[in-house]
Amino acid sequence: MDDVVPAFDPEEAYRRAIEAGLIVHRADPLNAETPLPALVGGVVTPSAQFYVRNHFQIPMLDASAWRLDVRGLVERPLSLSLHDLQNMHSETLVVTLECAGNGRAGFDPPIAGEQWNLGAVSTAEWTGVPLVEVLDRAGIGAKAREVVFRGADSGTVAGRTDDVRYERSLKLDDATGSEALLVHTMNGEMLPVRHGYPLRVVVPDWYGMTSVKWLTEIELIDGEFSGHFQADTYVYEREQDGHVVREPVTLQQVRSLIIEPKADREVTRGELTIRGVAWSGAAPIARVEVRIGDDPWQEVQLVGERHGHSWQWWELITRVDRPGPTVVRARATDLAGRTQLEEPQWNRLGYGNNTIQKVSVYAK
C-alpha cells in the first residue's frame, strides 16, 4: 500500500481490551491474552475476549476503498473488493488459533519477548472464501512455489532500517491443502477491527502467525520467501551437537488446558469435577489423562465428537480425599501419537511450549 494507513487509537484499543476482561501484556502494540475462566461453557470464544497478538499498531482500513490484490505468478491478476468476496462461495469453519509464543513465561532460563502465560489461544467460528477458490480464479502459474500473504500493518523491527510489513508465506501445497479461508466474518458478525477487518487469512491447525490480519495482497512467487516474520522470527532455534539448528514454526503442538478448578483455589474434599480443553495441529485428540498428586493417571471423558480444527472439551469426575495442597495435571495425546512433554523444549525465541500444565489446589 502506497499511502500511510491510519492507525486505530492505541488508548481506545487498550480500553476496550480491559473492558472485555482481557489480560493485557502490552498496550501499544496491543497484546492481550484470554483469561482461562472466560473459556468455560462455550464452543467458541466471544470475539471481544479472543486473544490479541500484534506486532505493530492496528490499521484502520476503509472497506469501501480497500482491495485484495492477487498478483505475481498468476495467469489473471485480480483486484477484489470486499463486496466481490462476500458474493463468492463462502464456507464456515470452527478453528482454534494459538500464538506460537503461548506459554513463553514457562521457559527457564527466561526468554525475551511477550511473556504469555497460557491464554494466548482462542476458538472462533470463521466464515470466508476458501483460499483455493481465489487462487483458481487467478490461475496458478506453472513456476509458482509459495504463496505470500501481506497485511496492512507495518513498523520498525530490530536489525532492519526500513519499515517492515507483516507478511508470511506458505508453500503452495500447504496453501492449497490447508482449508485456509479468506475471512470476513467472525462468530457470525463482521470481522472486528482488532482481528483483521475487513479481511484476514485463517489457516487451520497452524500457529496463529500464519493467519495474517488486515490482508491486502496475495503474491505467488517462484522461490523461498525471506521476509522478517518468515526468516528472522517464528523459527525454532536451538543448539544441537555444537551446531545451531533452525526449523520453521508450523503446526500447533498437542496441548491441553485445565479450565476448572481454577489455580490456587480451595476445593472441598470428596467428589471433584475437572474440565478443560485440548487441541493439536497434527490430528484430532485421541485421549486426555489427568493426574492428581502422585496418584495414577486417569483417562477423561471427551465431550462431543472429535474435532479436526478446534479444541476438544473434556471432563473427569473424580475424588480428592486427602486434605491439604495437591497438584492437578492434564496431558493430551493426539491421533498422530504426539503427547505433551514433561519439560519444555527450550528454544531461543520461546515457541511451541506444550508442557503438561500443573494446577495447584488446596483440599479442605
Secondary structure, 3 states (H helix, E strand, C coil): CCCCCCECCHHHHHHHHHHCCCEEEEECCEEEECCHHHHCCCCCCCHHHCCECCCCCCECCCCCCCCEEEEECECCCEEECHHHHHCCCCEEEEEEEECCCCCHHHCCCCCCCCCCCCCCEEEEEEEEEEHHHHHHHHCECCCCCEEEEEEEEEECCCCCCCCEEEEEEEEHHHHHHCCCEEEEEECCEECCHHHCCCCEEECCCECHHHCCCCEEEEEEECCCCCCHHHHHCCEEEEEECCEEEEEECCECCCEEEEEECCCCEEECCEEEEEEEEEECCCCCEEEEEEEECCCCCEECEECCCCCCCCCEEEEEEEEECCCEEEEEEEEEEECCCCECECCCCCCCCCCCCCECEEEEEEEC
